[in-house]
């Protein structure tokens, strides 16, 4: 799991990635030898449950890096349209 995580993290320049100890993971509600995203929107913690594959992790990171509902702005153009993410826009 660790090598796949590091490989996926190297391909993402927009997020900060941490590798930590089992004790630190447990203190934050995560499990050792696992991957979790801690964020400030929607669900605050999302746990990766897929295989130890860097491509699958990249998709997981991308899909869980954008809020489900947000005000449309210049900052939201890239996550929606650059990644060809499906979106419903209410004006």
Secondary structure, DSSP 8 states (H G I E B T S, - for coil): -HHHHHHHHHT-SSS------HHHHHHTT--TT--EEE-SSSSSEEE--S-S-HHHHHHHHHHTSS-SS----HHHHIIIIITT-------
